[in-house]
């Protein structure tokens, strides 16, 4: 869902008969829906059943894919992409079900493997989507995603058990509305600031509104008996620092997806580019996803022996090393592939460690909501990375690059240096997380926690 429309970006205005500014909502809508639905779906899962909400999320993905597959106009495609974004909660919900169902000795490797699928899906999806876009009608991308979603929906219904754990209370509707409003204002300002101008009235107004709404939301959540997000638990040192590290890891991860395709696809006349097609560039980045998958058992072993904190520190340091290597390995395609694979290995280690750190610090009845909030932090990091990297590449351009404004080699290097520095910041933040936090006690009694509400 994250990479399926990337090959279509240059042609989106023509495909939906709209302007580039309006067509960009096909991407922005998915981002906003994902950010809002991560914590909301997690809380719903804790209240009413994680498997039930997982099935609803997958059904929304199928419905959104079908809507896009049957549409040619802007508004229905944006609506379909919004429904697809609502399905992003399947990852934290799935990890939470694993905590409830698997024996302790199997849980670390299972979480590491599922966390790795975040990278694998993107790495495989980009070249596959590019190939389909080049050789078939663009609607086939959405027919394919609908088919895959339907298969996943069927398998979850047949195989995945429902967790018996429930949290008490009712769903916090005002809290969900307040958080959604604050996140939409914040992410709209971040994602659209480059187009509107960072000093423009709409951008500054949205940022001010985000601060005001989120502060009011936090004040309200502290006084609600069953809040959407338990801010007191979130403020605990292990959870707070892990979420901060998640923002940083999300930032560092996306820089790889923005800088390296530009490097690979830029024409040789730039002095640094290799002139690859989108399919070829996607294939060059695909090994990184496979590296994440292959490293998942290793990350589980490291977490089991030394704790997930060590795994997260190692992941951030490996990400930084990957970007540092890229600065010196830009003369041939194989060098870029090797350096990208190193950075991807770090992302895999970090992604495997974060849910383990979260779940060791929150009670079982709040697992899904806490994982959903952690996923939201990664989304904020990726959004910030997109904004910062785009500003750098847009302002450091070649003076002679034909009819297109292409970034200069110095622009790419600065973007890589920023990502490297941010990854090192992630290692520093992680170092302050307690080594092996004691499992949080569930405030609910066992009978109440296992009731159906």
C-alpha positions as CSV (number, residue, x, y, z in Angstrom):
1,X,0.0,0.0,0.0
2,X,2.9,2.4,0.7
3,X,4.7,1.8,-2.7
4,X,1.9,0.8,-5.0
5,X,1.3,4.3,-6.5
6,X,5.0,5.4,-6.6
7,X,5.5,4.3,-10.2
8,X,2.4,6.4,-11.1
9,X,3.4,9.7,-9.5
10,X,4.6,11.4,-12.7
11,X,1.5,10.4,-14.6
12,X,-1.1,10.8,-11.8
13,X,-2.5,14.2,-13.0
14,X,-3.1,12.8,-16.5
15,X,-4.5,9.5,-15.2
16,X,-7.2,11.1,-13.0
17,X,-7.6,14.2,-15.2
18,X,-6.6,16.7,-12.5
19,X,-3.8,19.1,-11.6
20,X,-0.5,17.9,-10.0
21,X,-1.5,19.7,-6.7
22,X,-4.8,17.9,-6.5
23,X,-3.4,14.6,-7.7
24,X,-0.9,14.6,-4.8
25,X,-3.9,14.0,-2.5
26,X,-3.8,10.4,-3.7
27,X,-0.7,9.9,-1.7
28,X,-1.4,12.4,1.1
29,X,-4.8,10.8,1.9
30,X,-3.3,7.5,2.5
31,X,-0.7,9.0,4.8
32,X,-3.3,10.9,6.9
33,X,-5.6,7.9,7.2
34,X,-2.8,5.6,8.3
35,X,-1.6,8.1,10.9
36,X,-5.1,8.5,12.4
37,X,-6.1,4.8,12.2
38,X,-2.9,3.3,13.8
39,X,-3.7,4.3,17.4
40,X,-7.5,4.1,16.8
41,X,-7.5,0.6,15.5
42,X,-5.1,-0.5,18.3
43,X,-7.5,0.8,21.0
44,X,-10.5,-0.8,19.2
45,X,-8.6,-4.1,19.2
46,X,-7.9,-3.9,22.9
47,X,-11.6,-3.2,23.6
48,X,-13.5,-5.4,21.1
49,X,-11.0,-8.0,19.9
50,X,-7.8,-7.7,17.9
51,X,-8.7,-10.3,15.3
52,X,-12.1,-8.7,14.7
53,X,-10.4,-5.3,14.1
54,X,-7.8,-7.0,12.0
55,X,-10.5,-8.4,9.7
56,X,-12.2,-5.0,9.5
57,X,-8.8,-3.4,8.5
58,X,-8.2,-6.0,5.8
59,X,-11.8,-5.5,4.5
60,X,-11.2,-1.8,4.2
61,X,-8.0,-2.4,2.2
62,X,-9.9,-4.7,-0.2
63,X,-12.8,-2.2,-0.5
64,X,-10.4,0.7,-1.1
65,X,-8.5,-1.3,-3.8
66,X,-11.7,-2.2,-5.6
67,X,-12.8,1.4,-5.5
68,X,-9.5,2.6,-7.1
69,X,-9.6,-0.3,-9.6
70,X,-13.1,0.7,-10.8
71,X,-12.5,4.5,-10.9
72,X,-10.9,7.0,-13.2
73,X,-11.7,10.3,-11.4
74,X,-9.8,12.0,-8.7
75,X,-12.3,11.9,-5.8
76,X,-13.1,8.2,-5.9
77,X,-9.4,7.3,-6.2
78,X,-8.6,9.5,-3.2
79,X,-11.5,7.9,-1.3
80,X,-10.1,4.4,-2.2
81,X,-6.6,5.4,-1.1
82,X,-8.0,6.7,2.2
83,X,-9.6,3.3,2.8
84,X,-6.3,1.6,2.0
85,X,-4.6,3.8,4.5
86,X,-7.0,2.7,7.2
87,X,-5.7,-0.8,6.9
88,X,-2.2,0.1,8.1
89,X,-3.1,-1.1,11.6
90,X,-2.7,-4.7,10.6
91,X,0.9,-4.7,11.6
92,X,0.6,-3.6,15.3
93,X,-2.6,-5.6,15.6
94,X,-0.9,-8.7,14.3
95,X,2.1,-8.3,16.7
96,X,-0.3,-7.8,19.6
97,X,-2.1,-11.1,18.7
98,X,1.3,-12.8,18.7
99,X,1.9,-11.6,22.3
100,X,-1.4,-13.0,23.4
101,X,-1.2,-16.4,21.6
102,X,2.4,-17.5,21.2
103,X,4.6,-19.1,23.9
104,X,7.3,-16.8,25.2
105,X,10.1,-18.7,23.5
106,X,8.6,-18.2,20.0
107,X,7.5,-14.6,20.5
108,X,10.8,-12.7,19.7
109,X,11.4,-14.4,16.4
110,X,7.8,-14.1,15.4
111,X,7.7,-10.4,16.1
112,X,11.1,-9.9,14.3
113,X,9.8,-11.7,11.2
114,X,6.5,-9.7,11.1
115,X,8.3,-6.4,11.7
116,X,10.6,-7.3,8.8
117,X,7.7,-7.6,6.4
118,X,7.3,-3.8,6.6
119,X,10.5,-3.5,4.7
120,X,10.1,-6.5,2.5
121,X,6.7,-5.4,1.3
122,X,8.0,-2.1,0.2
123,X,11.2,-3.5,-1.4
124,X,9.3,-6.1,-3.4
125,X,6.3,-3.9,-4.1
126,X,8.1,-1.1,-5.8
127,X,9.7,-3.0,-8.7
128,X,6.5,-5.2,-9.0
129,X,4.3,-2.1,-9.2
130,X,6.6,-0.4,-11.7
131,X,6.6,-3.5,-13.9
132,X,2.8,-3.7,-13.9
133,X,2.5,0.1,-14.5
134,X,4.8,-0.1,-17.5
135,X,3.3,-3.1,-19.1
136,X,-0.4,-3.0,-18.2
137,X,-3.3,-0.6,-17.4
138,X,-2.7,1.2,-14.1
139,X,-5.9,-0.2,-12.7
140,X,-4.2,-3.6,-12.6
141,X,-2.2,-2.4,-9.6
142,X,-5.3,-2.1,-7.6
143,X,-6.9,-5.3,-8.8
144,X,-3.8,-7.1,-7.7
145,X,-3.9,-5.4,-4.2
146,X,-7.6,-6.3,-3.9
147,X,-6.8,-10.0,-4.7
148,X,-3.9,-10.1,-2.2
149,X,-6.0,-8.4,0.4
150,X,-8.8,-10.9,-0.1
151,X,-6.5,-13.8,0.3
152,X,-5.1,-12.3,3.5
153,X,-8.6,-11.7,4.8
154,X,-9.6,-15.3,4.2
155,X,-6.4,-16.7,5.8
156,X,-6.9,-14.5,8.9
157,X,-10.5,-15.7,9.2
158,X,-9.5,-19.3,8.9
159,X,-6.2,-19.4,10.8
160,X,-5.7,-16.6,13.3
161,X,-7.4,-17.1,16.7
162,X,-9.1,-14.3,18.6
163,X,-7.3,-13.0,21.6
164,X,-9.1,-13.5,24.9
165,X,-7.7,-10.4,26.4
166,X,-9.8,-7.3,26.6
167,X,-9.3,-3.9,28.3
168,X,-12.1,-2.3,30.3
169,X,-14.0,0.8,29.5
170,X,-15.6,2.3,26.4
171,X,-14.1,3.7,23.3
172,X,-13.0,7.3,23.8
173,X,-14.8,9.0,20.9
174,X,-13.9,12.6,21.8
175,X,-10.3,11.5,22.3
176,X,-10.3,9.9,18.8
177,X,-11.7,13.1,17.2
178,X,-9.2,15.3,19.0
179,X,-6.2,13.2,18.1
180,X,-7.4,12.9,14.5
181,X,-7.8,16.6,14.2
182,X,-4.4,17.3,15.7
183,X,-2.6,14.8,13.5
184,X,-4.3,15.9,10.3
185,X,-3.2,19.5,11.0
186,X,0.3,18.5,11.8
187,X,0.8,16.1,8.9
188,X,-0.9,18.3,6.4
189,X,1.6,21.1,7.3
190,X,4.5,18.7,7.0
191,X,3.5,17.1,3.8
192,X,2.1,20.2,2.0
193,X,4.6,22.8,3.4
194,X,6.9,22.4,0.5
195,X,4.1,23.2,-2.0
196,X,2.4,26.0,0.0
197,X,5.6,27.5,1.4
198,X,7.0,26.9,4.8
199,X,6.3,30.5,5.8
200,X,2.9,30.7,4.2
201,X,-0.3,31.4,6.2
202,X,-1.8,27.9,5.7
203,X,1.3,26.1,6.8
204,X,1.9,28.2,9.9
205,X,-1.8,28.2,10.7
206,X,-2.0,24.4,10.5
207,X,1.1,24.0,12.7
208,X,-0.3,26.4,15.3
209,X,-3.6,24.6,15.2
210,X,-1.8,21.2,15.6
211,X,-0.1,22.5,18.8
212,X,-3.2,23.9,20.2
213,X,-5.4,20.9,19.5
214,X,-2.9,18.3,20.7
215,X,-2.3,20.2,23.9
216,X,-6.0,20.4,24.5
217,X,-6.3,16.7,23.6
218,X,-3.6,15.7,26.1
219,X,-5.2,17.8,28.8
220,X,-8.5,16.0,28.2
221,X,-7.0,12.5,27.9
222,X,-5.4,12.9,31.4
223,X,-8.9,13.3,32.8
224,X,-10.7,10.5,31.0
225,X,-11.3,7.3,32.8
226,X,-10.7,5.1,29.8
227,X,-8.6,7.3,27.4
228,X,-7.8,6.5,23.8
229,X,-4.1,6.8,24.7
230,X,-3.0,6.3,28.3
231,X,-0.6,9.2,28.5
232,X,0.6,8.2,31.9
233,X,1.8,4.8,30.5
234,X,3.1,6.5,27.4
235,X,5.1,8.9,29.6
236,X,7.0,6.0,31.2
237,X,10.6,6.3,30.4
238,X,11.0,3.1,28.3
239,X,7.8,3.8,26.3
240,X,8.5,7.5,25.8
241,X,12.1,7.0,24.7
242,X,11.2,4.1,22.4
243,X,8.6,6.2,20.7
244,X,11.1,9.0,20.3
245,X,13.5,6.6,18.8
246,X,10.8,5.4,16.5
247,X,10.4,8.9,15.0
248,X,14.1,9.0,14.4
249,X,14.2,5.5,12.8
250,X,11.2,6.4,10.6
251,X,13.1,9.5,9.5
252,X,16.3,7.6,8.7
253,X,14.5,4.8,6.9
254,X,12.6,6.9,4.4
255,X,15.7,8.9,3.4
256,X,17.0,5.7,1.7
257,X,13.8,5.4,-0.3
258,X,14.0,9.0,-1.5
259,X,17.7,9.5,-2.1
260,X,18.8,6.2,-3.7
261,X,16.2,6.0,-6.4
262,X,17.0,9.6,-7.4
263,X,20.7,8.6,-7.6
264,X,20.0,5.5,-9.6
265,X,17.5,7.0,-12.0
266,X,19.2,10.4,-12.8
267,X,20.8,10.5,-16.2
268,X,24.5,10.0,-16.6
269,X,24.8,13.6,-17.8
270,X,24.4,14.8,-14.2
271,X,27.9,13.4,-13.5
272,X,26.6,10.9,-10.8
273,X,23.4,9.2,-12.1
274,X,23.1,5.8,-13.7
275,X,20.1,6.4,-15.9
276,X,18.1,3.3,-14.7
277,X,14.4,2.9,-15.2
278,X,12.0,2.8,-12.3
279,X,11.8,-1.0,-12.5
280,X,15.6,-1.4,-12.5
281,X,16.0,1.0,-9.6
282,X,13.4,-0.9,-7.7
283,X,15.2,-4.1,-8.3
284,X,18.4,-2.6,-7.0
285,X,16.6,-1.8,-3.7
286,X,14.8,-5.1,-3.5
287,X,17.8,-7.0,-1.9
288,X,17.5,-4.7,1.1
289,X,14.1,-6.1,1.8
290,X,15.4,-9.7,1.6
291,X,18.2,-8.7,4.0
292,X,15.6,-7.6,6.5
293,X,13.9,-11.0,6.2
294,X,17.1,-13.0,6.6
295,X,18.2,-11.0,9.6
296,X,15.0,-11.4,11.5
297,X,16.2,-14.6,13.3
298,X,19.5,-12.8,14.2
299,X,17.6,-9.8,15.7
300,X,15.5,-12.2,17.8
301,X,18.6,-13.9,19.1
302,X,20.3,-10.6,20.0
303,X,17.1,-9.4,21.8
304,X,16.8,-12.7,23.6
305,X,20.4,-12.6,24.8
306,X,21.1,-8.9,25.4
307,X,17.7,-7.3,25.3
308,X,15.8,-5.4,22.6
309,X,17.6,-2.1,23.7
310,X,20.9,-3.5,22.4
311,X,19.2,-4.6,19.2
312,X,17.7,-1.1,18.6
313,X,21.1,0.6,19.3
314,X,22.7,-1.9,16.9
315,X,20.1,-1.2,14.3
316,X,20.5,2.6,14.4
317,X,24.3,2.3,14.2
318,X,24.1,0.0,11.2
319,X,21.7,2.4,9.5
320,X,24.2,5.2,10.1
321,X,27.0,3.0,8.7
322,X,24.9,2.2,5.6
323,X,24.5,5.9,4.9
324,X,28.2,6.6,5.6
325,X,29.1,3.8,3.2
326,X,26.8,5.2,0.5
327,X,28.7,8.5,0.6
328,X,31.9,6.6,-0.5
329,X,30.2,4.0,-2.7
330,X,28.5,6.0,-5.4
331,X,30.6,5.1,-8.4
332,X,28.7,2.0,-9.6
333,X,25.4,0.3,-9.2
334,X,26.6,-2.6,-7.2
335,X,28.2,-0.3,-4.7
336,X,24.9,1.5,-4.2
337,X,23.1,-1.9,-3.8
338,X,25.6,-3.0,-1.2
339,X,25.4,0.2,0.8
340,X,21.6,0.2,0.7
341,X,21.5,-3.4,1.9
342,X,23.6,-2.4,4.9
343,X,21.2,0.4,5.8
344,X,18.2,-1.9,5.2
345,X,19.8,-4.4,7.6
346,X,19.8,-1.7,10.3
347,X,16.2,-0.9,9.6
348,X,15.3,-4.5,10.0
349,X,17.1,-4.8,13.4
350,X,15.5,-1.6,14.6
351,X,12.0,-2.5,13.5
352,X,12.2,-5.8,15.2
353,X,13.3,-4.3,18.5
354,X,10.7,-1.5,18.9
355,X,7.6,-3.6,19.5
356,X,9.5,-5.8,21.9
357,X,10.5,-2.7,23.9
358,X,7.0,-1.4,23.9
359,X,5.4,-4.7,25.0
360,X,7.8,-5.2,27.8
361,X,6.7,-1.9,29.3
362,X,2.9,-1.9,28.9
363,X,0.2,-4.2,30.4
364,X,-1.2,-7.0,28.1
365,X,-4.6,-5.3,27.9
366,X,-3.0,-2.2,26.2
367,X,-0.7,-4.0,23.8
368,X,-2.5,-3.1,20.6
369,X,-3.0,0.6,21.5
370,X,0.6,1.0,22.5
371,X,1.9,-0.7,19.3
372,X,-0.5,1.5,17.3
373,X,0.9,4.6,18.9
374,X,4.4,3.4,18.2
375,X,3.6,2.9,14.6
376,X,2.2,6.4,14.5
377,X,5.5,7.7,15.7
378,X,7.2,6.0,12.8
379,X,4.7,7.6,10.4
380,X,5.5,11.0,11.9
381,X,9.2,10.3,11.3
382,X,8.7,9.3,7.7
383,X,6.6,12.4,7.0
384,X,9.3,14.6,8.5
385,X,11.9,12.8,6.5
386,X,10.0,13.3,3.3
387,X,9.6,17.1,4.0
388,X,13.3,17.7,5.0
389,X,14.8,15.6,2.2
390,X,12.5,17.2,-0.4
391,X,13.6,20.7,0.8
392,X,17.3,19.7,0.6
393,X,17.0,18.2,-2.9
394,X,14.8,21.0,-4.2
395,X,17.2,23.8,-3.1
396,X,20.5,22.1,-4.1
397,X,20.0,21.5,-7.9
398,X,22.1,21.3,-11.0
399,X,22.3,24.5,-13.0
400,X,22.6,22.5,-16.3
401,X,20.5,19.4,-16.3
402,X,18.3,19.8,-19.4
403,X,14.6,20.6,-19.0
404,X,14.3,19.0,-15.5
405,X,15.4,20.3,-12.1
406,X,17.6,17.5,-10.8
407,X,19.4,17.6,-7.5
408,X,23.1,18.1,-7.4
409,X,25.5,15.5,-6.1
410,X,26.1,17.8,-3.1
411,X,22.3,17.8,-2.4
412,X,22.2,14.0,-2.3
413,X,25.3,13.9,-0.1
414,X,23.7,16.4,2.3
415,X,20.5,14.4,2.5
416,X,22.6,11.3,3.3
417,X,24.6,13.1,5.9
418,X,21.3,14.3,7.6
419,X,20.0,10.7,7.6
420,X,23.2,9.4,9.0
421,X,23.2,12.0,11.8
422,X,19.6,11.3,12.6
423,X,20.3,7.6,12.9
424,X,23.2,8.4,15.3
425,X,20.7,10.5,17.3
426,X,18.5,7.4,17.5
427,X,21.3,5.4,19.0
428,X,21.9,8.2,21.6
429,X,18.2,8.3,22.6
430,X,18.0,4.5,22.8
431,X,21.0,4.4,25.1
432,X,18.9,6.1,27.8
433,X,16.2,3.4,27.7
434,X,16.4,1.1,30.8
435,X,18.3,-2.1,30.0
436,X,15.6,-4.7,30.8
437,X,12.4,-3.0,31.9
438,X,10.2,-5.2,34.1
439,X,6.9,-6.2,32.5
440,X,4.1,-3.8,33.3
441,X,1.4,-5.1,35.5
442,X,-2.1,-5.2,34.1
443,X,-4.3,-2.9,36.1
444,X,-7.3,-5.2,35.3
445,X,-8.0,-8.3,37.3
446,X,-7.5,-11.6,35.3
447,X,-11.2,-12.3,35.0
448,X,-12.0,-8.8,33.8
449,X,-9.0,-8.7,31.4
450,X,-10.3,-11.9,29.8
451,X,-13.9,-10.9,29.6
452,X,-15.6,-9.9,26.4
453,X,-16.6,-6.6,27.8
